[in-house]
Amino acid sequence: MRFSIWMGRSALVVTAILSFLTSEEDGSAQSADPIPSVHAQQMAQIESEPLLEPGAAPDPAVEEALRGSPASPGRRSTTPTPSLNFISFGYAQSYGSSGTYTDFYRYNALTHIGSTFITFNSSGVITNPSTWTGRDAQLRAGGAAQAAGTKVIMVVLNSGFDVTVINSVMTSASARTQLVTDIVNLLQADSYSHGVSFDFEPFSWSSAARDGMTLFFQELRTALDTAGLNNHEISIYGDPTPSSTQWDLPGFEPNLDYILYSCYDFATGSTPTAISRFRGTGIDYLTQVNDFYLDGGFPHEKMVMTISAYSRRWDNGTYGVSGATNDLAQGFTDGLYDTTMNPNFGGPYADNYVTDHQAGWHTWNDGTPRIRTWESPEAFEYEIRHVLSNQDDDGIHNGRRLGGVGFWSLIWLAETTSYDPIAASSSAKTRMYPHIFQLLEEILAPPGTTRYTAEGFEALNFRWRDPNEGPDDSGDTDTDSTRALVATPAGGPPGHPSTNAMRVTFDFEAGSGNRLFFRHEPLRNNAATSVNDRNAVIAVFDSTTAVHAQMYTPAAYSGRTVRMVVQDGNGQLETSPTFTLNATGWREITFDLTAGVTAYTTAEPGFSSGNGTLNTAGGGARDIAFVGWLIEGGGAGAGEVTFDELQYEHRNPGGLNYKINEFRYNASASEFVEIHGPAGAIPASTVLRFHSPVDGSVLSSVDLGGVVVPADGHLVIGDTGVPNVDLVPPGWGAADNIPNTDPSSMQIYNTATGCVYDSVVYEAAGGLDDLIRASTLGVTGEGYPWIGEVGPGTTAGGTPYTLGRYPSGTDTNWNFADFSFMPATPGAANGGSVSLGQFFDFTTAPANAYAAYQSFAVASPAGAGLPASPGGGNAHRCVDTSGGGQITMIGDAALGAGGGGYTVTGDLYIPALAAPAQAIGIGICGRQGSTFFTANPSASGYESGYWLIYENGTVGLNDGRPDHDGVFEFVHASNDRMDANPVDLLASRTLASAGVSRGTWVPFSLTVNPSLVGQQLIIQINGVDVYRGNLPAGGPTSGAFQIGFRENHSGGPVASEGTWVDSVTIGPAVPVELSGFMVD
């Protein structure tokens, strides 16, 4: 199996050439012989031969001149949209000729681009250095990659995929040194490089070579650092069926920044099946990455799941059945075109989806029965979302984020020949499909991101055509209007860092009727010359979208206007309202598709005239595309309009924002969901729905159409006994209707418009399961991370607590930031359960204090055999008497909100030496958490805020810290499964240094004061500082006072166990007198 998988990867380069030289468009594609020995020959061929369809004419030579003058390499450029915590790595595989591939990359969606192969021989000598030094201009200094902030990585290969080359070099100290020297010299001499990635294949090198490889990575890391290339990365392409014979994970890890783990090719040979097989019978990549790499200790954050961006076609085959012939690698473009646009042989072809494999497949007969398997957009969405929250059938690595996504390769997202409907002939014009780029950008973007970039104009995408070429243009009789890529005009666009922009120069000679249509060129497939390829557009989105563009004019142009143009699901052109050009400078223009469109009549054969309706399949279908801009009006004259940062975001029709504001699900008879929104009737066809984590299907839904939101904006849907309930749906009453599974979700959705108003995911620490399916319409999209659990606990009066937003209706589009635990307030504004200045002596339990499990309780320390507290009488005892961890809370997200901070003082009991092993904690700025660092946070987890934790004995607390008997540790908790550290240690103190004895009560003081620089956090025990300093980066500044406890023995806690606190005051943030000294 290992050989066949390697053979498939090698064959990709072979079949790439044949696929593009004799593409399926002309119906004459031949199967490549997937034999590794021909790989070197085909590598040379792919670098040297133009990838043109027979008879195709190249783009005009003027295109090269119109690349413009990019800004100087030293200028700060925009950062790729994907979070720096995730890698989005695209292998180039081939650059083609000028204007073939690199000009069409969506650089804003890529953090890394891997070069074409740089090879070394058995002596460790790089044999083709010019392939690196002479790489495509867009990937060198001053090119589009630098303009967009995308890293460029040198990809290094053993010559000819010959394993003897690996064995020779890795077992020879002198050859390793030679290879290190050559790599470092190439990188050091390059003014825009970011590291090296190795593709050592086949994965059958010797164990001696493995050990030499460990030394090689050490030597390379040292040499890079010595050369001043400390930030240059080292990575390697990972074996899809790995073995410890080849992979020394503990030895490799310290010097590898990440592994690009191969999730393919599981589909070579005679059995049509998924190329990147997610899970299922036989070998699958999910099992391999969990059971070998992660179980082997390789960090989750260093695993980059590298999936296939190509399809594979067989003759005479059946999915999953051996016996097919002539397997051939082809493009993602082929799969998408066949299932959406291809009219030939009974097409478009119905696509099938295999849910365990996460792959699509379809069949057709063009005289020979064919079958294609591919990573469809549905599959890509699933696989990309998976890296945000890993799945592990063994339950060990569930919920952990991975390092990112790579894919092989960028050439499979494009067709390099097309039919030009204006010229009515075949042409060497690239059709790049944007779908994978958009999924990468949208899913890997920082949490809370709502705008995504369709075009940053950092490269000249040649499909943005000269404005004189179309039949809709008028008034420029001498056809000298132009477009060119230029350095971004000074001063903008405000808030959008940019290096290059697109300038359109108009020059009208007519006195009236002037128009230029600057558009992304429509093209067709050579195999279907009457059908416009509506996949080959700049971006696709659904009908609930607003499109934004930054626009600059150096002068005011009276009487002239601009309109934005989109193509709808029927291929018809519709336009925005007009925007005047009567002002200078930068401005933003917006086309809100939900606010209506205006029909546009076109004579261009690649488009159809509009009808004033935005036609769409609905249900979230991404069948709307941006086309371009119309510059119109005015008399004779010339001028310039510069466009930049074309972006899109979701928009609710009518500006109606309905938000899930508060909910409770862990109490069957008192479940509710509170919706915050504008007063009045909710639009027809709106539902509140709940998805199954098993398959992403809708478990149940509540019809909200016509339901009236009260004047205060709080609508309560719930069980009969819920206070202020407005709607008791059929079948609710006191039944269990809101999911209480690991994980769960809810969503407000309109079935008529396809609008998703809001989505929430909870109990997410154990992973997202099948909530990541495309059919859920991005229900997990308001993460990462998401929300933990609402436990079954209550106030002392028996009222279960909830999760809610503060203030009500506030939405950053990030569940983790928006929701926090709180006392229930159905039908009323959230937050404010505690006012500053309150004192709690715990004679009785405070009415609004609550517990994650059981009820908030008070008890007599003396009655439990402990010393009486300084305040006497009862104290609060935080404990789950049935056993397990517990968190109790006083306050909510309003505590400290607005930057004012707060101080909590009181008395804390320190367990006696002879007491059972236990961990006690007190904290501030709590937002989530329930089980106080359980070993199995499948539903819970998400401990948050700042904790002062003391351990008595060996506790095994799952906070990532070693046991610390007799020591106070002050930590910042972020137990959200997004990294390996549930907490970050800020400071610690021993009992002795704090002057504290076991078995006694001691005073504590916890202060958060964001405005007091240098003393934003002051934590004291017994009047002695444990920590006095600034907030950690990204640390919270508000949230509840929280108390935590966990025992470490079987059976329930004894009567004396628990975290005991008394005489608590929650007041304004005040400086605390400096006492003692810091002990690290």
URTAWO-V585685 format. One record per backbone hydrogen bond with DSSP energy under -1.0 kcal/mol. NH is the residue of the N-H (numbers start at 1). CO is the residue of the C=O. If there is no record, write none. Layout:
# URTAWO-V585685
NH,CO
NH,CO
This chain:
# URTAWO-V585685
5,1
6,2
7,3
8,4
9,5
10,6
11,7
12,8
14,10
15,11
16,12
17,13
18,14
19,15
20,16
21,17
22,18
26,23
27,24
35,33
38,35
39,36
42,38
43,39
44,40
45,41
46,42
47,43
48,44
49,45
52,50
56,53
63,60
64,61
66,62
67,64
68,65
75,72
81,108
83,444
86,83
87,403
89,405
90,112
91,407
92,114
94,92
100,97
104,101
107,105
109,106
110,107
111,88
112,88
113,151
114,90
115,153
118,155
120,157
121,125
124,121
127,119
131,128
132,129
133,129
134,130
135,132
139,136
140,137
143,140
145,138
147,143
148,144
149,145
150,145
151,111
153,113
154,195
156,197
157,118
159,120
161,158
162,159
165,162
166,162
167,163
168,164
169,165
170,166
171,167
172,169
176,172
177,173
178,174
179,175
180,176
181,177
182,178
183,179
184,180
185,181
186,182
187,183
188,184
189,185
194,152
196,233
197,154
198,235
199,156
204,202
210,206
211,207
212,208
213,209
214,210
215,211
216,212
217,213
218,214
219,215
220,216
221,217
222,218
223,219
224,220
225,221
226,222
227,223
228,225
229,224
232,229
233,194
235,196
236,258
237,198
238,260
246,243
247,243
249,247
252,248
253,249
255,252
256,253
257,234
259,302
260,236
261,259
261,304
262,238
263,306
266,275
278,357
279,356
285,277
286,278
288,284
289,285
290,286
291,287
292,288
293,288
294,289
295,290
296,292
297,294
298,293
302,299
303,300
304,259
305,404
306,261
307,406
309,408
311,330
312,373
313,328
314,371
315,325
316,369
320,272
321,318
324,270
325,315
328,313
330,311
332,309
332,412
333,412
335,331
336,332
337,333
338,334
339,335
341,337
342,337
347,344
349,338
352,361
354,359
358,354
359,354
360,374
361,352
362,372
364,370
366,368
370,364
371,314
372,362
373,312
374,360
376,374
380,376
381,377
382,378
383,379
384,380
385,381
386,382
387,384
388,385
389,386
390,400
395,392
399,390
400,397
401,977
402,387
403,303
405,87
406,305
407,89
408,307
410,91
412,409
413,410
414,411
415,431
418,427
419,524
420,425
424,420
425,420
427,418
428,57
429,427
431,415
433,413
438,434
439,435
440,436
441,437
442,438
443,439
444,440
449,446
452,648
454,646
455,646
461,459
464,461
465,463
465,519
469,466
473,470
474,515
477,475
479,476
482,505
484,503
485,66
486,501
488,499
496,493
501,486
502,643
503,484
504,641
505,482
506,639
508,637
509,475
510,475
515,474
516,631
518,629
520,627
521,463
524,419
528,525
531,528
533,523
534,532
536,533
537,535
541,624
546,649
547,591
548,647
549,589
550,644
551,587
552,642
553,585
557,581
560,557
561,632
562,579
563,630
565,628
566,574
567,625
568,572
569,615
571,568
573,608
574,566
575,598
576,564
579,562
581,560
585,553
587,551
589,549
591,547
593,545
595,592
598,575
600,573
607,604
608,571
610,600
615,613
621,618
623,621
624,541
625,567
626,539
627,565
628,565
629,518
630,563
631,516
632,561
633,514
637,508
639,506
641,504
642,552
643,502
644,550
646,455
647,548
648,452
649,546
651,544
655,652
656,653
659,676
661,674
662,674
663,803
664,672
670,667
672,664
673,717
674,662
675,715
676,659
677,713
680,709
682,707
686,683
687,749
688,702
689,747
690,700
692,697
696,692
699,690
700,690
702,688
704,686
705,686
706,682
707,704
709,680
713,710
715,675
717,673
718,727
719,671
720,733
722,719
725,722
726,716
727,716
732,729
735,732
744,762
746,760
747,689
748,758
749,687
750,755
751,685
754,750
757,748
758,748
760,746
762,744
763,788
764,787
766,938
767,764
770,693
771,768
773,770
776,773
777,774
781,778
793,852
794,854
795,799
798,795
801,793
802,822
803,663
804,820
805,661
810,807
815,782
818,814
819,815
820,804
821,927
822,802
828,825
837,1066
838,835
838,1066
840,1064
850,889
851,794
852,887
856,794
859,875
865,862
866,861
872,869
875,859
876,1061
877,857
878,1059
883,880
886,1045
888,1043
889,850
890,1041
895,892
897,894
899,896
901,896
902,1008
903,1067
904,1006
905,1065
906,1004
907,1062
908,1002
909,1060
910,1000
915,912
918,952
919,1046
920,950
921,1044
922,948
923,1042
924,946
926,1040
938,936
942,975
944,928
946,924
947,971
948,922
949,969
950,920
952,918
958,933
959,957
966,951
967,964
968,989
969,949
970,987
971,947
972,984
973,945
974,982
975,943
976,974
984,972
986,970
987,970
988,1079
989,968
991,966
994,990
995,992
996,991
999,910
1002,908
1004,906
1005,1020
1006,904
1007,1018
1008,902
1009,1016
1012,1009
1013,1011
1015,1012
1017,1029
1018,1007
1019,1027
1020,1005
1021,1024
1022,1003
1024,1021
1025,1075
1026,1019
1027,1019
1029,1017
1035,1032
1039,895
1040,926
1041,890
1042,923
1043,888
1044,921
1045,886
1046,919
1048,917
1057,1054
1059,878
1061,876
1062,907
1064,840
1065,905
1066,838
1067,903
